[in-house]
Amino acid sequence: MEIIKWVITIYMMMGFVTLRFYLVDFRDSKMDISKFTVCLIALFLFPLFWFLRKLIAANFKL
């Protein structure tokens, strides 16, 4: 349950950062698709990799 709570927290923080990048680019009307794509990829992959790292660490402790 603790891991799920941390993953959700990190996911929300990454989502906020992504939204800020998106709004700044949109406001300056120089929307950079590549930066937005990288932020989205990080948004989806970072919690997954973090969860896998915790899972692997738990398995190696066993």
mmJSON file of the N, C-alpha and C atoms, coordinates in Angstrom:
{"data_MODEL":{"atom_site":{
"group_PDB":["ATOM","ATOM","ATOM","ATOM","ATOM","ATOM","ATOM","ATOM","ATOM","ATOM","ATOM","ATOM","ATOM","ATOM","ATOM","ATOM","ATOM","ATOM","ATOM","ATOM","ATOM","ATOM","ATOM","ATOM","ATOM","ATOM","ATOM","ATOM","ATOM","ATOM","ATOM","ATOM","ATOM","ATOM","ATOM","ATOM","ATOM","ATOM","ATOM","ATOM","ATOM","ATOM","ATOM","ATOM","ATOM","ATOM","ATOM","ATOM","ATOM","ATOM","ATOM","ATOM","ATOM","ATOM","ATOM","ATOM","ATOM","ATOM","ATOM","ATOM","ATOM","ATOM","ATOM","ATOM","ATOM","ATOM","ATOM","ATOM","ATOM","ATOM","ATOM","ATOM","ATOM","ATOM","ATOM","ATOM","ATOM","ATOM","ATOM","ATOM","ATOM","ATOM","ATOM","ATOM","ATOM","ATOM","ATOM","ATOM","ATOM","ATOM","ATOM","ATOM","ATOM","ATOM","ATOM","ATOM","ATOM","ATOM","ATOM","ATOM","ATOM","ATOM","ATOM","ATOM","ATOM","ATOM","ATOM","ATOM","ATOM","ATOM","ATOM","ATOM","ATOM","ATOM","ATOM","ATOM","ATOM","ATOM","ATOM","ATOM","ATOM","ATOM","ATOM","ATOM","ATOM","ATOM","ATOM","ATOM","ATOM","ATOM","ATOM","ATOM","ATOM","ATOM","ATOM","ATOM","ATOM","ATOM","ATOM","ATOM","ATOM","ATOM","ATOM","ATOM","ATOM","ATOM","ATOM","ATOM","ATOM","ATOM","ATOM","ATOM","ATOM","ATOM","ATOM","ATOM","ATOM","ATOM","ATOM","ATOM","ATOM","ATOM","ATOM","ATOM","ATOM","ATOM","ATOM","ATOM","ATOM","ATOM","ATOM","ATOM","ATOM","ATOM","ATOM","ATOM","ATOM","ATOM","ATOM","ATOM","ATOM","ATOM","ATOM","ATOM","ATOM","ATOM"],
"id":[1,2,3,4,5,6,7,8,9,10,11,12,13,14,15,16,17,18,19,20,21,22,23,24,25,26,27,28,29,30,31,32,33,34,35,36,37,38,39,40,41,42,43,44,45,46,47,48,49,50,51,52,53,54,55,56,57,58,59,60,61,62,63,64,65,66,67,68,69,70,71,72,73,74,75,76,77,78,79,80,81,82,83,84,85,86,87,88,89,90,91,92,93,94,95,96,97,98,99,100,101,102,103,104,105,106,107,108,109,110,111,112,113,114,115,116,117,118,119,120,121,122,123,124,125,126,127,128,129,130,131,132,133,134,135,136,137,138,139,140,141,142,143,144,145,146,147,148,149,150,151,152,153,154,155,156,157,158,159,160,161,162,163,164,165,166,167,168,169,170,171,172,173,174,175,176,177,178,179,180,181,182,183,184,185,186],
"type_symbol":["N","C","C","N","C","C","N","C","C","N","C","C","N","C","C","N","C","C","N","C","C","N","C","C","N","C","C","N","C","C","N","C","C","N","C","C","N","C","C","N","C","C","N","C","C","N","C","C","N","C","C","N","C","C","N","C","C","N","C","C","N","C","C","N","C","C","N","C","C","N","C","C","N","C","C","N","C","C","N","C","C","N","C","C","N","C","C","N","C","C","N","C","C","N","C","C","N","C","C","N","C","C","N","C","C","N","C","C","N","C","C","N","C","C","N","C","C","N","C","C","N","C","C","N","C","C","N","C","C","N","C","C","N","C","C","N","C","C","N","C","C","N","C","C","N","C","C","N","C","C","N","C","C","N","C","C","N","C","C","N","C","C","N","C","C","N","C","C","N","C","C","N","C","C","N","C","C","N","C","C","N","C","C","N","C","C"],
"label_atom_id":["N","CA","C","N","CA","C","N","CA","C","N","CA","C","N","CA","C","N","CA","C","N","CA","C","N","CA","C","N","CA","C","N","CA","C","N","CA","C","N","CA","C","N","CA","C","N","CA","C","N","CA","C","N","CA","C","N","CA","C","N","CA","C","N","CA","C","N","CA","C","N","CA","C","N","CA","C","N","CA","C","N","CA","C","N","CA","C","N","CA","C","N","CA","C","N","CA","C","N","CA","C","N","CA","C","N","CA","C","N","CA","C","N","CA","C","N","CA","C","N","CA","C","N","CA","C","N","CA","C","N","CA","C","N","CA","C","N","CA","C","N","CA","C","N","CA","C","N","CA","C","N","CA","C","N","CA","C","N","CA","C","N","CA","C","N","CA","C","N","CA","C","N","CA","C","N","CA","C","N","CA","C","N","CA","C","N","CA","C","N","CA","C","N","CA","C","N","CA","C","N","CA","C","N","CA","C","N","CA","C","N","CA","C","N","CA","C"],
"label_alt_id":[null,null,null,null,null,null,null,null,null,null,null,null,null,null,null,null,null,null,null,null,null,null,null,null,null,null,null,null,null,null,null,null,null,null,null,null,null,null,null,null,null,null,null,null,null,null,null,null,null,null,null,null,null,null,null,null,null,null,null,null,null,null,null,null,null,null,null,null,null,null,null,null,null,null,null,null,null,null,null,null,null,null,null,null,null,null,null,null,null,null,null,null,null,null,null,null,null,null,null,null,null,null,null,null,null,null,null,null,null,null,null,null,null,null,null,null,null,null,null,null,null,null,null,null,null,null,null,null,null,null,null,null,null,null,null,null,null,null,null,null,null,null,null,null,null,null,null,null,null,null,null,null,null,null,null,null,null,null,null,null,null,null,null,null,null,null,null,null,null,null,null,null,null,null,null,null,null,null,null,null,null,null,null,null,null,null],
"label_comp_id":["MET","MET","MET","GLU","GLU","GLU","ILE","ILE","ILE","ILE","ILE","ILE","LYS","LYS","LYS","TRP","TRP","TRP","VAL","VAL","VAL","ILE","ILE","ILE","THR","THR","THR","ILE","ILE","ILE","TYR","TYR","TYR","MET","MET","MET","MET","MET","MET","MET","MET","MET","GLY","GLY","GLY","PHE","PHE","PHE","VAL","VAL","VAL","THR","THR","THR","LEU","LEU","LEU","ARG","ARG","ARG","PHE","PHE","PHE","TYR","TYR","TYR","LEU","LEU","LEU","VAL","VAL","VAL","ASP","ASP","ASP","PHE","PHE","PHE","ARG","ARG","ARG","ASP","ASP","ASP","SER","SER","SER","LYS","LYS","LYS","MET","MET","MET","ASP","ASP","ASP","ILE","ILE","ILE","SER","SER","SER","LYS","LYS","LYS","PHE","PHE","PHE","THR","THR","THR","VAL","VAL","VAL","CYS","CYS","CYS","LEU","LEU","LEU","ILE","ILE","ILE","ALA","ALA","ALA","LEU","LEU","LEU","PHE","PHE","PHE","LEU","LEU","LEU","PHE","PHE","PHE","PRO","PRO","PRO","LEU","LEU","LEU","PHE","PHE","PHE","TRP","TRP","TRP","PHE","PHE","PHE","LEU","LEU","LEU","ARG","ARG","ARG","LYS","LYS","LYS","LEU","LEU","LEU","ILE","ILE","ILE","ALA","ALA","ALA","ALA","ALA","ALA","ASN","ASN","ASN","PHE","PHE","PHE","LYS","LYS","LYS","LEU","LEU","LEU"],
"label_asym_id":["A","A","A","A","A","A","A","A","A","A","A","A","A","A","A","A","A","A","A","A","A","A","A","A","A","A","A","A","A","A","A","A","A","A","A","A","A","A","A","A","A","A","A","A","A","A","A","A","A","A","A","A","A","A","A","A","A","A","A","A","A","A","A","A","A","A","A","A","A","A","A","A","A","A","A","A","A","A","A","A","A","A","A","A","A","A","A","A","A","A","A","A","A","A","A","A","A","A","A","A","A","A","A","A","A","A","A","A","A","A","A","A","A","A","A","A","A","A","A","A","A","A","A","A","A","A","A","A","A","A","A","A","A","A","A","A","A","A","A","A","A","A","A","A","A","A","A","A","A","A","A","A","A","A","A","A","A","A","A","A","A","A","A","A","A","A","A","A","A","A","A","A","A","A","A","A","A","A","A","A","A","A","A","A","A","A"],
"label_entity_id":["1","1","1","1","1","1","1","1","1","1","1","1","1","1","1","1","1","1","1","1","1","1","1","1","1","1","1","1","1","1","1","1","1","1","1","1","1","1","1","1","1","1","1","1","1","1","1","1","1","1","1","1","1","1","1","1","1","1","1","1","1","1","1","1","1","1","1","1","1","1","1","1","1","1","1","1","1","1","1","1","1","1","1","1","1","1","1","1","1","1","1","1","1","1","1","1","1","1","1","1","1","1","1","1","1","1","1","1","1","1","1","1","1","1","1","1","1","1","1","1","1","1","1","1","1","1","1","1","1","1","1","1","1","1","1","1","1","1","1","1","1","1","1","1","1","1","1","1","1","1","1","1","1","1","1","1","1","1","1","1","1","1","1","1","1","1","1","1","1","1","1","1","1","1","1","1","1","1","1","1","1","1","1","1","1","1"],
"label_seq_id":[1,1,1,2,2,2,3,3,3,4,4,4,5,5,5,6,6,6,7,7,7,8,8,8,9,9,9,10,10,10,11,11,11,12,12,12,13,13,13,14,14,14,15,15,15,16,16,16,17,17,17,18,18,18,19,19,19,20,20,20,21,21,21,22,22,22,23,23,23,24,24,24,25,25,25,26,26,26,27,27,27,28,28,28,29,29,29,30,30,30,31,31,31,32,32,32,33,33,33,34,34,34,35,35,35,36,36,36,37,37,37,38,38,38,39,39,39,40,40,40,41,41,41,42,42,42,43,43,43,44,44,44,45,45,45,46,46,46,47,47,47,48,48,48,49,49,49,50,50,50,51,51,51,52,52,52,53,53,53,54,54,54,55,55,55,56,56,56,57,57,57,58,58,58,59,59,59,60,60,60,61,61,61,62,62,62],
"pdbx_PDB_ins_code":[null,null,null,null,null,null,null,null,null,null,null,null,null,null,null,null,null,null,null,null,null,null,null,null,null,null,null,null,null,null,null,null,null,null,null,null,null,null,null,null,null,null,null,null,null,null,null,null,null,null,null,null,null,null,null,null,null,null,null,null,null,null,null,null,null,null,null,null,null,null,null,null,null,null,null,null,null,null,null,null,null,null,null,null,null,null,null,null,null,null,null,null,null,null,null,null,null,null,null,null,null,null,null,null,null,null,null,null,null,null,null,null,null,null,null,null,null,null,null,null,null,null,null,null,null,null,null,null,null,null,null,null,null,null,null,null,null,null,null,null,null,null,null,null,null,null,null,null,null,null,null,null,null,null,null,null,null,null,null,null,null,null,null,null,null,null,null,null,null,null,null,null,null,null,null,null,null,null,null,null,null,null,null,null,null,null],
"Cartn_x":[0.835,0.0,0.874,1.988,2.907,3.471,3.842,4.423,3.4,2.16,1.112,0.917,0.946,0.777,1.909,3.153,4.298,4.219,3.828,3.722,2.69,1.552,0.513,1.006,1.735,2.264,3.239,4.179,5.173,4.482,3.491,2.755,2.065,1.482,0.803,1.803,2.972,3.982,4.501,4.763,5.233,4.159,2.895,1.802,1.73,1.971,1.959,3.095,4.291,5.435,5.139,4.569,4.229,3.22,2.217,1.19,1.799,2.753,3.405,4.185,4.944,5.679,4.71,3.597,2.622,2.022,1.657,1.031,2.016,3.279,4.283,4.496,4.634,4.844,3.63,2.442,1.223,1.071,1.429,1.3,2.271,3.482,4.472,4.203,3.155,2.763,3.944,4.806,5.873,5.887,4.733,4.526,5.535,6.386,7.411,6.891,6.524,5.934,6.932,8.212,9.197,9.339,9.359,9.467,8.234,7.073,5.828,5.793,6.285,6.321,7.259,8.434,9.386,8.773,8.063,7.415,6.348,5.591,4.555,5.168,6.258,6.929,7.452,8.07,8.563,7.4,6.284,5.106,4.618,4.639,4.135,5.196,6.467,7.487,8.132,8.281,9.004,8.369,7.035,6.449,6.595,6.518,6.651,8.043,9.076,10.444,10.712,10.179,10.381,9.75,8.542,7.856,8.631,9.136,9.91,11.192,11.834,13.063,12.78,11.664,11.301,10.97,10.296,9.92,11.16,12.119,13.359,14.155,14.223,14.947,14.307,12.982,12.287,12.561,12.607,12.865,14.29,15.252,16.635,16.846,16.066,16.162,15.674,14.675,14.186,15.216],
"Cartn_y":[-1.202,0.0,1.258,1.187,2.329,2.635,1.571,1.76,2.409,1.947,2.499,3.986,4.346,5.754,6.606,6.09,6.84,6.97,5.892,5.937,6.978,7.002,7.978,9.4,9.593,10.926,11.388,10.509,10.872,11.117,10.284,10.433,11.8,12.225,13.519,14.666,14.541,15.6,15.71,14.556,14.566,15.156,14.845,15.4,16.915,17.424,18.872,19.537,18.918,19.468,19.475,18.38,18.296,19.373,19.566,20.572,21.973,22.237,23.548,23.789,22.772,22.917,23.193,22.465,22.611,24.016,24.515,25.836,26.942,26.808,27.829,27.884,26.713,26.684,27.241,26.916,27.368,28.881,29.408,30.842,31.627,31.085,31.752,31.492,30.709,30.322,29.827,29.055,28.338,26.913,26.264,24.927,23.953,23.409,22.465,21.048,20.401,19.061,18.069,18.214,17.245,17.324,18.541,18.671,18.087,18.36,17.846,16.319,15.75,14.298,13.677,14.289,13.778,13.825,14.9,15.016,13.939,13.677,12.647,11.27,10.989,9.696,9.528,10.598,10.541,10.352,11.014,10.928,9.488,8.738,7.369,6.357,6.574,5.563,5.682,6.91,7.085,6.32,6.407,5.614,4.118,3.689,2.271,1.769,2.505,2.102,2.149,3.163,3.278,2.09,1.701,0.559,-0.729,-0.896,-2.094,-2.153,-1.003,-0.957,-1.385,-0.899,-1.292,-2.785,-3.275,-4.681,-5.567,-5.187,-5.952,-5.916,-4.752,-4.64,-5.534,-5.575,-6.419,-7.896,-8.266,-9.663,-10.074,-9.172,-9.507,-9.591,-8.827,-8.943,-10.314,-10.86,-12.194,-13.227],
"Cartn_z":[0.0,0.0,0.0,0.716,0.767,-0.616,-1.352,-2.689,-3.617,-3.554,-4.419,-4.126,-2.828,-2.45,-3.019,-2.936,-3.464,-4.98,-5.66,-7.124,-7.547,-6.871,-7.211,-6.957,-5.842,-5.527,-6.596,-6.973,-7.994,-9.332,-9.653,-10.909,-10.974,-9.853,-9.82,-9.95,-9.304,-9.405,-10.837,-11.475,-12.858,-13.774,-13.497,-14.286,-14.153,-12.938,-12.723,-13.49,-13.463,-14.2,-15.696,-16.198,-17.619,-17.995,-17.141,-17.412,-17.429,-16.533,-16.508,-17.798,-18.246,-19.505,-20.655,-20.671,-21.744,-21.735,-20.549,-20.463,-20.821,-20.392,-20.72,-22.23,-22.87,-24.317,-25.049,-24.558,-25.222,-25.079,-23.919,-23.676,-24.558,-24.735,-25.584,-27.064,-27.351,-28.713,-29.536,-28.869,-29.575,-29.046,-29.187,-28.645,-29.23,-28.353,-28.792,-28.576,-29.681,-29.596,-29.0,-29.35,-28.871,-27.352,-26.798,-25.339,-24.656,-25.227,-24.65,-24.702,-25.83,-25.972,-24.947,-24.758,-23.766,-22.371,-22.058,-20.751,-20.574,-21.632,-21.536,-21.352,-22.092,-21.955,-20.529,-19.994,-18.615,-17.642,-17.93,-17.068,-16.945,-18.053,-18.016,-17.594,-17.97,-17.716,-16.346,-15.826,-14.566,-13.403,-13.176,-12.087,-12.324,-13.583,-13.898,-13.556,-13.988,-13.69,-12.192,-11.504,-10.061,-9.344,-9.78,-9.179,-9.441,-10.672,-10.992,-10.173,-9.96,-9.175,-7.732,-7.161,-5.798,-5.744,-6.781,-6.828,-6.898,-7.757,-7.895,-6.592,-5.954,-4.687,-3.622,-3.587,-2.613,-2.89,-4.164,-4.509,-4.16,-4.357,-4.04,-2.526,-1.749,-0.292,0.162,-0.535,-0.201,-0.628],
"occupancy":[1.0,1.0,1.0,1.0,1.0,1.0,1.0,1.0,1.0,1.0,1.0,1.0,1.0,1.0,1.0,1.0,1.0,1.0,1.0,1.0,1.0,1.0,1.0,1.0,1.0,1.0,1.0,1.0,1.0,1.0,1.0,1.0,1.0,1.0,1.0,1.0,1.0,1.0,1.0,1.0,1.0,1.0,1.0,1.0,1.0,1.0,1.0,1.0,1.0,1.0,1.0,1.0,1.0,1.0,1.0,1.0,1.0,1.0,1.0,1.0,1.0,1.0,1.0,1.0,1.0,1.0,1.0,1.0,1.0,1.0,1.0,1.0,1.0,1.0,1.0,1.0,1.0,1.0,1.0,1.0,1.0,1.0,1.0,1.0,1.0,1.0,1.0,1.0,1.0,1.0,1.0,1.0,1.0,1.0,1.0,1.0,1.0,1.0,1.0,1.0,1.0,1.0,1.0,1.0,1.0,1.0,1.0,1.0,1.0,1.0,1.0,1.0,1.0,1.0,1.0,1.0,1.0,1.0,1.0,1.0,1.0,1.0,1.0,1.0,1.0,1.0,1.0,1.0,1.0,1.0,1.0,1.0,1.0,1.0,1.0,1.0,1.0,1.0,1.0,1.0,1.0,1.0,1.0,1.0,1.0,1.0,1.0,1.0,1.0,1.0,1.0,1.0,1.0,1.0,1.0,1.0,1.0,1.0,1.0,1.0,1.0,1.0,1.0,1.0,1.0,1.0,1.0,1.0,1.0,1.0,1.0,1.0,1.0,1.0,1.0,1.0,1.0,1.0,1.0,1.0,1.0,1.0,1.0,1.0,1.0,1.0],
"B_iso_or_equiv":[0.0,0.0,0.0,0.0,0.0,0.0,0.0,0.0,0.0,0.0,0.0,0.0,0.0,0.0,0.0,0.0,0.0,0.0,0.0,0.0,0.0,0.0,0.0,0.0,0.0,0.0,0.0,0.0,0.0,0.0,0.0,0.0,0.0,0.0,0.0,0.0,0.0,0.0,0.0,0.0,0.0,0.0,0.0,0.0,0.0,0.0,0.0,0.0,0.0,0.0,0.0,0.0,0.0,0.0,0.0,0.0,0.0,0.0,0.0,0.0,0.0,0.0,0.0,0.0,0.0,0.0,0.0,0.0,0.0,0.0,0.0,0.0,0.0,0.0,0.0,0.0,0.0,0.0,0.0,0.0,0.0,0.0,0.0,0.0,0.0,0.0,0.0,0.0,0.0,0.0,0.0,0.0,0.0,0.0,0.0,0.0,0.0,0.0,0.0,0.0,0.0,0.0,0.0,0.0,0.0,0.0,0.0,0.0,0.0,0.0,0.0,0.0,0.0,0.0,0.0,0.0,0.0,0.0,0.0,0.0,0.0,0.0,0.0,0.0,0.0,0.0,0.0,0.0,0.0,0.0,0.0,0.0,0.0,0.0,0.0,0.0,0.0,0.0,0.0,0.0,0.0,0.0,0.0,0.0,0.0,0.0,0.0,0.0,0.0,0.0,0.0,0.0,0.0,0.0,0.0,0.0,0.0,0.0,0.0,0.0,0.0,0.0,0.0,0.0,0.0,0.0,0.0,0.0,0.0,0.0,0.0,0.0,0.0,0.0,0.0,0.0,0.0,0.0,0.0,0.0,0.0,0.0,0.0,0.0,0.0,0.0],
"pdbx_formal_charge":[null,null,null,null,null,null,null,null,null,null,null,null,null,null,null,null,null,null,null,null,null,null,null,null,null,null,null,null,null,null,null,null,null,null,null,null,null,null,null,null,null,null,null,null,null,null,null,null,null,null,null,null,null,null,null,null,null,null,null,null,null,null,null,null,null,null,null,null,null,null,null,null,null,null,null,null,null,null,null,null,null,null,null,null,null,null,null,null,null,null,null,null,null,null,null,null,null,null,null,null,null,null,null,null,null,null,null,null,null,null,null,null,null,null,null,null,null,null,null,null,null,null,null,null,null,null,null,null,null,null,null,null,null,null,null,null,null,null,null,null,null,null,null,null,null,null,null,null,null,null,null,null,null,null,null,null,null,null,null,null,null,null,null,null,null,null,null,null,null,null,null,null,null,null,null,null,null,null,null,null,null,null,null,null,null,null],
"auth_seq_id":[1,1,1,2,2,2,3,3,3,4,4,4,5,5,5,6,6,6,7,7,7,8,8,8,9,9,9,10,10,10,11,11,11,12,12,12,13,13,13,14,14,14,15,15,15,16,16,16,17,17,17,18,18,18,19,19,19,20,20,20,21,21,21,22,22,22,23,23,23,24,24,24,25,25,25,26,26,26,27,27,27,28,28,28,29,29,29,30,30,30,31,31,31,32,32,32,33,33,33,34,34,34,35,35,35,36,36,36,37,37,37,38,38,38,39,39,39,40,40,40,41,41,41,42,42,42,43,43,43,44,44,44,45,45,45,46,46,46,47,47,47,48,48,48,49,49,49,50,50,50,51,51,51,52,52,52,53,53,53,54,54,54,55,55,55,56,56,56,57,57,57,58,58,58,59,59,59,60,60,60,61,61,61,62,62,62],
"auth_comp_id":["MET","MET","MET","GLU","GLU","GLU","ILE","ILE","ILE","ILE","ILE","ILE","LYS","LYS","LYS","TRP","TRP","TRP","VAL","VAL","VAL","ILE","ILE","ILE","THR","THR","THR","ILE","ILE","ILE","TYR","TYR","TYR","MET","MET","MET","MET","MET","MET","MET","MET","MET","GLY","GLY","GLY","PHE","PHE","PHE","VAL","VAL","VAL","THR","THR","THR","LEU","LEU","LEU","ARG","ARG","ARG","PHE","PHE","PHE","TYR","TYR","TYR","LEU","LEU","LEU","VAL","VAL","VAL","ASP","ASP","ASP","PHE","PHE","PHE","ARG","ARG","ARG","ASP","ASP","ASP","SER","SER","SER","LYS","LYS","LYS","MET","MET","MET","ASP","ASP","ASP","ILE","ILE","ILE","SER","SER","SER","LYS","LYS","LYS","PHE","PHE","PHE","THR","THR","THR","VAL","VAL","VAL","CYS","CYS","CYS","LEU","LEU","LEU","ILE","ILE","ILE","ALA","ALA","ALA","LEU","LEU","LEU","PHE","PHE","PHE","LEU","LEU","LEU","PHE","PHE","PHE","PRO","PRO","PRO","LEU","LEU","LEU","PHE","PHE","PHE","TRP","TRP","TRP","PHE","PHE","PHE","LEU","LEU","LEU","ARG","ARG","ARG","LYS","LYS","LYS","LEU","LEU","LEU","ILE","ILE","ILE","ALA","ALA","ALA","ALA","ALA","ALA","ASN","ASN","ASN","PHE","PHE","PHE","LYS","LYS","LYS","LEU","LEU","LEU"],
"auth_asym_id":["A","A","A","A","A","A","A","A","A","A","A","A","A","A","A","A","A","A","A","A","A","A","A","A","A","A","A","A","A","A","A","A","A","A","A","A","A","A","A","A","A","A","A","A","A","A","A","A","A","A","A","A","A","A","A","A","A","A","A","A","A","A","A","A","A","A","A","A","A","A","A","A","A","A","A","A","A","A","A","A","A","A","A","A","A","A","A","A","A","A","A","A","A","A","A","A","A","A","A","A","A","A","A","A","A","A","A","A","A","A","A","A","A","A","A","A","A","A","A","A","A","A","A","A","A","A","A","A","A","A","A","A","A","A","A","A","A","A","A","A","A","A","A","A","A","A","A","A","A","A","A","A","A","A","A","A","A","A","A","A","A","A","A","A","A","A","A","A","A","A","A","A","A","A","A","A","A","A","A","A","A","A","A","A","A","A"],
"auth_atom_id":["N","CA","C","N","CA","C","N","CA","C","N","CA","C","N","CA","C","N","CA","C","N","CA","C","N","CA","C","N","CA","C","N","CA","C","N","CA","C","N","CA","C","N","CA","C","N","CA","C","N","CA","C","N","CA","C","N","CA","C","N","CA","C","N","CA","C","N","CA","C","N","CA","C","N","CA","C","N","CA","C","N","CA","C","N","CA","C","N","CA","C","N","CA","C","N","CA","C","N","CA","C","N","CA","C","N","CA","C","N","CA","C","N","CA","C","N","CA","C","N","CA","C","N","CA","C","N","CA","C","N","CA","C","N","CA","C","N","CA","C","N","CA","C","N","CA","C","N","CA","C","N","CA","C","N","CA","C","N","CA","C","N","CA","C","N","CA","C","N","CA","C","N","CA","C","N","CA","C","N","CA","C","N","CA","C","N","CA","C","N","CA","C","N","CA","C","N","CA","C","N","CA","C","N","CA","C","N","CA","C","N","CA","C","N","CA","C"],
"pdbx_PDB_model_num":[1,1,1,1,1,1,1,1,1,1,1,1,1,1,1,1,1,1,1,1,1,1,1,1,1,1,1,1,1,1,1,1,1,1,1,1,1,1,1,1,1,1,1,1,1,1,1,1,1,1,1,1,1,1,1,1,1,1,1,1,1,1,1,1,1,1,1,1,1,1,1,1,1,1,1,1,1,1,1,1,1,1,1,1,1,1,1,1,1,1,1,1,1,1,1,1,1,1,1,1,1,1,1,1,1,1,1,1,1,1,1,1,1,1,1,1,1,1,1,1,1,1,1,1,1,1,1,1,1,1,1,1,1,1,1,1,1,1,1,1,1,1,1,1,1,1,1,1,1,1,1,1,1,1,1,1,1,1,1,1,1,1,1,1,1,1,1,1,1,1,1,1,1,1,1,1,1,1,1,1,1,1,1,1,1,1]
}}}
